[in-house]
Amino acid sequence: MKTPRQGFVAGMLFALMSGAVLGSAQAADAEPPIISQRGDPERWFQEEMTPMAYFKTLKKEAEAVYQLSVIDCRRMERSQQSSCLRDAKATMQQDIAEAYRKSGIRTR
C-alpha cells in the first residue's frame, strides 16, 4: 500500500519523464541551428571536393571496415583469430592502395 507521499512522488516522476520524452522528440524534429554569421564567406560552408578529400573519405571507410573486421575476428575461436586479423589488415592495406589509385593521390 502506497502512502499519499509515495503516490505524489511517483506521479511527479511520471510527469517529469513524460515531459522529458516529449521535449526530446520535439528537439529531434527541429532543424539544426545555422552557425554562419553575417559576412561569413560562402566558401566556408561548401564541401571540399578535392582529390585529397576524396582520398580521406575512402581511407576513413577502409579503416572503419577494418575495425568492424577486428571485432568479428575477436569473436572467432582462438586458433582462427590470428589469420583472420592478418587477412583483415591485408584487405585494409589493399583498400587504402585502391583509394590512392582512385583519388589520384601519389604515395610517398
Buried (B, 14 or more C-beta within 10 A) or exposed (E): EEEEEEEEEEEEEEEEEEEEEEEEEEEEEEEEEEEEEEEEEEEEEEEEEEEEEBBBEBBEEBEEBBEEBBEEBEEEEEEEBEEBBEEBBEBBEEBBEEBBEEBEBEEE
